[in-house]
Amino acid sequence: MYPNHQNRFSRNQKPLNKRRNNEKTSEEFLREIRAAQQRQQNIQPVSQTEYSCQHTFNDFAIDERIKRAIVEKGYCEPSPIQDQAIPIILTGRDLVGIANTGTGKTAAFLIPLIDKVLKNRTERIFIVTPTRELAFQIDAELRSFSRGLNIRSALCIGGTNLGRQINDLRGNPNFVIGTPGRIKDLIQQKVLSLSNFTNVVLDEVDRMVDIGFIEDIRYFISLLPVKRQSLFFSATIPAKAQDIIKLFVTNAVTVSVKRTEAADTVTQNFIKIEDTQKKIEQLHDVLISKEVEKALIFGRTKWGVQKLSDELVRRGFKAGAIHGNKRQNQRQHILEQFKRNEITILLATDVASRGLDIEGISHVINYDIPASYEDYIHRIGRTGRANKKGVALTFV
């Protein structure tokens, strides 16, 4: 599928990664993939094209200005999670939403919550996400839906100016969106009080559990008012997340639009590593294929991702990397370059990439195998979005 092409780039043979003791072997990873696929083989996959919407956006009892914003954004009909979750959220019920990445769940909670603010300007919404990029993305989506509606937000994430965030919070914004570390800092500095937030969203909870934010989430819940609307979104529900659900929601409605572990719009293939010393050459041959228009490459470590990015740039590829060792403004600049196609290859670690929603990613490439099957699903969920086809390639 990806033949060796005549190569117009410089090619130096450099082994860029070594296996760490705690990594899965390729055989262990493939066994896990096969076992998960075996569990799913009797489940009929339901794609967005097969899903029959029960509502149009016009059917929802939301402000006409929001409906106009939806049209301006080019949304034609609700995605399955939007179709099912929006009416429930509009009634004020608690909700547990389970959906694969790239299914439109951000709009599923933002649309009804914006409507709630327009009906009552004293409403305050607290949204917690595992990563800066996801928080930034939610804030950008909020601004897009609420343009001209005089709805203010505070984006509270690490790696950015703390003073500006404090000033934004003093302005009593309707929406506070942030990551656990910075939120906790602001609470401890007595700049942010959660007692006034009667609408709370925990997004990508499974990832927050993975990263180790479970105790922070418990702490935040303990500070929230008892009377509130609680919205919980996750792609998977690990055991620790079940404990959070019990603490967080009351008499919740569960909405699940997840039918298969991987979206049926993603073709999954594996590339056998012929020689670890020449792994970079195999990646090179993949990247010069005409089929690869825009690629997201995953590595396990910050150091490895940066080193691989530097090597690809040296070979003439338009590439950039995001990881925890880069400042937030650097990461955001690289993401914007990728979105504008100024670079066509983005390298990332699992944490830095969480929640990325970038159009046109043709290929996700797992240069290093992920730590778990759940990480694998989150990685490949970056392609094949909005009912478009995508390819996931994994080096094993």
C-alpha positions in Angstrom: 0.0 0.0 0.0 2.9 2.3 0.8 5.7 1.3 -1.6 9.3 2.6 -1.4 9.4 5.8 -3.5 12.4 7.4 -5.1 13.3 9.8 -2.4 14.2 13.4 -2.9 15.0 14.0 0.8 18.3 13.5 2.7 18.2 10.1 4.4 20.5 9.4 7.2 19.9 6.2 9.1 19.3 7.2 12.7 17.6 4.9 15.3 15.4 7.3 17.2 13.8 5.2 19.8 14.6 2.4 22.3 12.1 0.2 24.0 11.6 1.0 27.6 11.1 -1.8 30.2 7.5 -0.8 30.9 6.3 -0.7 27.2 4.2 -3.4 25.7 5.8 -5.6 23.1 4.4 -5.5 19.6 3.0 -9.0 20.2 1.3 -8.0 23.5 -0.2 -5.0 21.8 -1.5 -6.9 18.8 -3.0 -9.5 21.1 -4.9 -6.8 22.9 -6.1 -5.3 19.6 -7.4 -8.7 18.5 -9.0 -9.5 21.8 -10.9 -6.1 21.7 -11.9 -6.7 18.1 -13.1 -10.2 19.0 -15.3 -8.7 21.8 -16.8 -6.3 19.2 -17.3 -8.7 16.3 -20.9 -9.5 17.2 -21.9 -5.9 17.6 -23.4 -4.3 14.5 -21.5 -1.0 13.9 -23.7 2.1 13.6 -22.1 4.9 11.6 -23.4 8.5 11.4 -24.7 7.7 7.9 -26.8 4.9 9.3 -28.1 6.8 12.3 -31.5 8.3 11.9 -31.8 11.7 13.6 -34.9 12.3 15.7 -34.4 16.1 15.6 -33.2 18.9 13.4 -31.4 21.9 15.0 -34.6 23.9 14.4 -36.6 21.4 16.6 -34.5 22.2 19.7 -36.1 24.8 22.0 -33.0 27.1 21.9 -32.6 30.8 21.2 -32.9 31.8 17.5 -29.5 33.5 17.7 -27.9 30.2 18.5 -29.7 28.5 15.6 -28.2 31.2 13.3 -24.7 30.5 14.6 -25.2 26.8 14.0 -26.1 27.5 10.4 -23.2 29.9 10.0 -20.9 27.1 11.2 -22.2 24.9 8.5 -23.8 22.3 10.7 -26.5 20.5 8.7 -28.0 18.1 11.2 -27.2 17.0 14.7 -24.7 14.2 15.2 -26.0 11.2 17.3 -24.6 12.5 20.6 -26.1 16.0 19.9 -29.4 14.6 18.8 -29.8 12.6 22.0 -28.0 14.8 24.6 -29.2 18.3 23.7 -32.9 17.7 24.5 -32.0 16.1 27.8 -29.6 18.9 28.9 -32.3 21.5 28.0 -34.6 19.9 30.5 -32.0 20.4 33.3 -31.3 16.7 33.9 -27.9 15.3 34.8 -26.3 13.4 31.9 -23.6 10.8 31.3 -22.6 10.9 27.7 -20.5 8.1 26.2 -19.2 8.6 22.7 -16.1 8.1 20.6 -13.9 11.1 20.0 -14.8 13.3 17.0 -18.6 12.8 17.5 -19.5 16.4 18.2 -19.9 16.1 22.0 -18.5 19.6 22.7 -21.4 21.2 20.8 -23.7 18.7 22.5 -23.1 20.5 25.8 -22.2 24.0 24.7 -25.4 24.6 22.7 -27.9 24.0 25.6 -25.6 25.7 28.1 -25.3 28.8 26.0 -29.1 28.8 25.7 -29.3 28.5 29.5 -27.2 31.6 29.9 -29.2 33.6 27.4 -32.4 32.8 29.4 -30.7 33.7 32.8 -27.6 35.8 32.8 -26.7 34.8 36.3 -26.0 31.2 35.3 -22.4 30.1 35.6 -20.8 27.1 34.0 -17.7 25.3 35.1 -16.0 23.0 32.5 -13.0 20.8 33.3 -10.8 19.1 30.7 -7.6 17.0 30.9 -5.5 19.1 28.6 -4.8 22.7 27.7 -5.4 22.0 24.0 -8.9 20.7 24.7 -9.7 23.6 27.0 -8.5 26.0 24.4 -10.6 24.3 21.7 -13.8 24.3 23.9 -13.3 28.0 24.5 -12.9 28.7 20.8 -16.0 26.7 20.1 -17.9 28.6 22.8 -16.8 32.0 21.2 -17.9 30.7 17.8 -21.4 29.8 19.0 -21.9 32.9 21.1 -20.4 35.6 18.9 -22.2 38.9 19.5 -24.2 37.5 22.5 -22.2 39.2 25.2 -21.2 35.9 26.9 -17.9 36.0 28.6 -15.5 33.2 29.4 -12.3 32.7 31.4 -9.8 30.1 30.1 -7.8 28.8 33.0 -4.9 26.7 31.8 -1.2 26.3 32.7 1.6 27.7 30.5 -0.3 31.0 30.0 -0.5 34.4 31.8 -1.9 33.9 35.3 -2.6 37.6 35.8 -4.9 37.8 32.8 -6.8 34.7 34.1 -7.3 36.3 37.5 -8.6 39.5 35.8 -11.0 37.4 33.7 -12.3 35.6 36.8 -12.8 38.9 38.6 -15.1 39.9 35.7 -17.5 37.1 36.9 -17.6 35.3 33.5 -20.5 33.0 32.6 -18.1 30.2 31.6 -14.9 29.1 33.3 -13.0 26.5 31.3 -9.8 25.0 32.6 -7.5 22.1 33.4 -7.2 20.6 36.9 -3.8 21.9 37.8 -4.5 25.6 37.1 -8.0 25.4 38.5 -6.7 24.0 41.7 -4.0 26.8 41.9 -6.7 29.5 41.4 -9.0 27.9 44.1 -6.1 27.7 46.6 -5.2 31.4 45.9 -8.9 32.1 46.7 -9.4 33.7 43.2 -11.9 31.1 42.1 -14.8 29.8 44.2 -16.8 26.8 42.8 -19.7 27.4 45.2 -21.5 29.6 42.6 -21.3 27.2 39.7 -24.7 25.4 39.2 -23.7 23.9 35.9 -20.7 21.6 35.7 -19.1 19.7 32.8 -16.4 17.0 33.2 -15.1 16.3 29.8 -12.8 13.4 28.7 -13.0 11.9 32.2 -11.3 8.7 31.2 -8.3 10.7 30.2 -8.3 12.7 33.5 -8.3 9.4 35.3 -5.4 8.1 33.2 -3.3 11.2 33.8 -3.9 11.1 37.5 -6.3 13.9 38.1 -8.8 11.7 40.0 -8.2 13.3 43.4 -8.4 16.8 42.0 -11.8 15.9 40.4 -13.0 14.6 43.8 -11.8 17.8 45.4 -13.6 20.0 42.9 -16.9 18.0 43.3 -16.6 18.5 47.1 -16.6 22.3 46.6 -19.6 22.4 44.2 -23.1 23.3 45.3 -25.4 20.3 45.9 -28.0 21.7 43.6 -26.5 21.7 40.2 -26.7 20.3 36.7 -23.9 17.8 36.2 -22.7 16.6 32.8 -20.2 13.8 32.4 -18.6 13.0 29.1 -16.2 10.2 28.3 -15.2 7.8 25.5 -14.8 4.9 28.0 -15.9 4.3 31.6 -13.0 2.8 33.6 -13.6 1.6 37.1 -12.3 4.8 38.7 -14.6 6.9 36.5 -17.5 4.9 37.8 -16.7 6.1 41.2 -16.7 9.7 39.9 -20.1 9.2 38.3 -21.5 8.1 41.7 -20.2 11.3 43.4 -21.0 13.7 40.6 -24.4 13.0 39.0 -27.9 12.5 40.5 -30.5 10.5 38.7 -28.6 10.9 35.4 -29.7 9.9 32.0 -27.1 7.9 30.2 -26.6 8.5 26.5 -24.3 6.2 24.6 -23.7 6.5 20.8 -20.7 4.2 21.0 -21.2 1.1 19.0 -17.7 0.0 18.0 -14.4 0.7 19.7 -13.0 2.3 16.6 -15.0 4.4 14.2 -15.9 2.5 11.0 -14.6 5.4 8.9 -11.0 4.5 10.0 -9.1 1.8 8.1 -6.6 0.2 10.5 -3.3 -1.2 9.2 0.0 -2.4 10.7 3.5 -1.9 9.5 6.0 -4.6 10.5 9.3 -3.1 11.7 11.9 -4.9 9.5 14.9 -3.5 11.4 14.7 -1.2 14.4 17.7 0.6 13.1 15.8 1.4 9.9 12.4 2.3 11.4 12.8 5.9 10.5 13.3 4.9 6.9 10.0 3.0 6.9 8.3 6.0 8.3 10.0 8.2 5.6 8.6 5.9 2.9 5.1 6.2 4.3 5.2 10.0 4.5 6.3 10.5 0.9 3.3 8.4 -0.3 0.8 10.5 -2.2 -1.9 9.0 0.0 -0.6 10.8 3.0 -1.9 14.3 2.8 -1.9 15.4 6.4 -0.5 13.1 9.1 -0.6 13.1 12.9 2.3 11.0 14.4 2.2 9.7 17.9 5.2 8.9 20.1 5.5 7.8 23.7 7.8 10.4 25.1 8.4 14.1 24.9 12.0 13.6 24.1 11.3 11.0 21.4 8.6 13.1 19.7 10.9 16.2 19.5 13.9 14.2 18.2 11.7 12.5 15.5 10.3 15.9 14.5 13.8 17.4 14.3 14.9 14.5 12.1 11.9 14.8 9.7 12.5 18.6 9.4 16.1 17.9 8.6 15.0 15.5 5.9 12.8 18.3 4.3 9.4 17.5 5.7 7.1 20.3 6.9 6.7 19.0 10.5 6.2 20.3 14.0 5.8 18.8 17.5 3.7 19.4 20.6 4.5 18.0 24.0 4.7 19.0 27.6 8.1 20.6 27.4 6.9 23.3 25.1 5.2 26.5 26.3 1.5 26.8 25.6 2.0 29.6 23.1 4.5 27.5 21.2 2.1 24.5 21.2 -0.7 26.7 20.0 1.4 28.3 17.2 2.3 24.8 15.9 -1.3 23.7 16.0 -2.4 26.8 14.1 0.3 26.0 11.5 -1.0 22.5 11.2 -4.6 23.7 10.8 -3.6 26.1 8.1 -1.5 23.4 6.3 1.7 25.4 6.7 3.0 22.1 8.1 1.5 18.8 7.1 3.0 16.6 9.8 2.2 17.0 13.5 4.0 14.9 16.1 2.5 14.6 19.5 2.5 12.7 22.8 -0.8 11.3 24.0 -1.4 13.9 26.7 -0.6 16.9 24.4 -2.9 15.6 21.7 -6.0 14.9 23.8 -9.1 16.6 22.4 -7.5 17.7 19.1 -10.1 18.4 16.5 -8.4 19.3 13.3 -10.0 18.9 9.9 -8.4 16.9 7.1 -6.1 14.5 9.0 -5.8 11.7 6.4 -3.5 9.5 8.5 -2.8 8.8 12.2 0.6 7.0 12.5 1.5 5.2 15.8 5.3 5.4 15.5 5.5 4.1 19.0 2.8 1.6 20.2 0.4 3.1 22.8 0.4 2.2 26.4 -3.1 0.7 26.2 -5.9 -0.2 23.9 -7.9 2.8 25.1 -5.0 5.1 24.1 -5.0 3.4 20.7 -8.6 4.2 20.3 -8.1 7.8 21.3 -5.2 8.2 19.0 -6.9 6.8 15.9 -10.0 8.9 16.7 -8.1 11.9 15.3 -8.8 10.8 11.8 -12.0 9.5 10.1 -14.0 12.4 11.6 -17.3 14.0 10.5 -18.0 10.8 8.4 -14.8 11.2 6.3 -12.5 8.3 5.7 -9.2 8.0 7.5 -6.3 5.6 7.9 -4.5 4.5 11.1 -1.1 3.0 10.7 0.8 1.3 13.6 4.4 0.3 13.6 4.7 -3.1 15.3 
